[in-house]
Amino acid sequence: MITVKKEGIILQKSALDFEKDITFTSKKNPALMQKIEMVMNQTAELVNSGIEFNAAGAQYTYSDLPSLKHNLIEKATQDARERAEKIVKTAHGDLSKLKEASIGVFQITGKNSVEEDSYGGNNDTYNKEKTARITVRLTYELD
């Protein structure tokens, strides 16, 4: 049996008596990803040639999650501080020191997705384009 596997796509030729798994991985190589996707989209030719074909969709993952998380936390914290300053300034007050800070779960969803946030977080692997977000809550003392 010949098995060709690409991120969940399995091609099998049952007339042979051996099995082979092949996995394709592409990191930051759009040209290679296009070729892989083109092969994935040509399943009819494989079926017509007698190859047993079992497919699942490709999975798209982000390869540097720790860096992304740190970056999002930093930007969300800066944004939360700026918003708090605008609110307090509009009310003619002043922010004092930070009393408490917390973050919500990390969410990765498909771009423009209406998927609801999950308690444990989401990590979409089926959409090529994604949105990542985290919620930061800051509590300040006021002067």
N, C-alpha and C positions, 0 to 999 in steps of 0.2 A: 504494500500500500504506500503510495506517495502522499505525503501530507505537506502542504505548503501553508504556513501560518503567518499572517501579518496582523498583529494586534487584534486577534479575535477572528480573523478570516482563515478558514481551514479548507484547503483544496485536497481532495483525495482521489487517487487512481486505484480502484479496488482490484484490477487485474494483476497487479504486482504483489509480491509477498514481502515487501519491506516498507518501513514507515520512515518519513523524514519530516522534521519540523524545521521551518525556516521563519525567522522573525526579522522584520525590517524595522530599524529604528532610525529616525532622522532628527537631529538636533540642529535647530537654526539653519536648515538647509531647504529653502522653499523649492528649489528645482527638484530635489530628490523627493520631497513630499508630493509634488505634482505628478511625478512618475508613478509613485506608489498608488496614489489615488486613481490615476488613469488605469492601472492594472486592476484595481479593485472594481472599477466600473465596467470592465469588460468580461463580466462573468458569463454572459450568454455564449461566448466563444468557447469557454472552458467546458460548459455543460454540453454543448453541441459536439465537442470532440471526445465525449465519453468520460470526462473527469467528474467524479462525484464531488460536489461542491457544497460545503457547509460554511455559511458566512455569518459573522456578527459585525457590527459597525466598527470602524477604526476608533481608537481611543486617543484623545489629544490631552496631554498633561503638560503642566508648567514645570520646568526642570529646576527652578531656583526658588521654591516656596519660602524658605527662611528669609531670603533677601526681600522678597515681595512683601511678606508680612511686616518686617521691620519698617520698610518704606511706607506702607499704608498706615501703620500705627503712628509714625512720625508726622505724616501729612494730616491725618485725622486729628491728632492732638493739637497741631498748630491751628487747624480750622476751628476746632472747638474753642480754643482760647480767643481767637479773633471774633467769633460770634458772641462769646460771653462779654468781651470788651465792648462791642457795639451795643448790646442790650443795656449794659450798665451805664455806658456813656450817654445813651439816649435818655435814661432815667436820671441823669446828672449824679451818678455815683462813681465809685472807683473800686476796681478789683483789688483784693489784698492777696494773701498767700493761698496756695492750693491746699485744700483740705483732704480731698479724696479723688482718686482716679480709678476707673475701671474700663475694661474693654469687653465687647460682646464677642460672639463667635465669628470666626473667619468664614466668609462665604465666597465661593467661586461658582457663578452661574453662567449660562449661555448669554451672550450679548443680547440685550433687549428682552430677556426672559421675564416672564411674569411669575416664575417659580417663587414660592414663598420661602422665607428664611426658615431654616430648620434649627431646632434647639441645639443639635450637635454640630451644626454647620453643613454646608453643601460643598461638594467638590465635583463639578460637572466635568466629565471626561469625554462627552460625545460631541460637543460643539467646538469647532475650531477657534472661533472668536469668543472671548469670555469677558466677564466683568467680575472683578474681585473687590470685596468691600469688607470693612470692619467698622463697628460702632465704638466710639470712645466717649465716655461720660466723665466730665470733670466737675468737681464741686469746689467753689472758691468761697473764701470769706470776703465780705464787703466792708469797705471803709465808709 
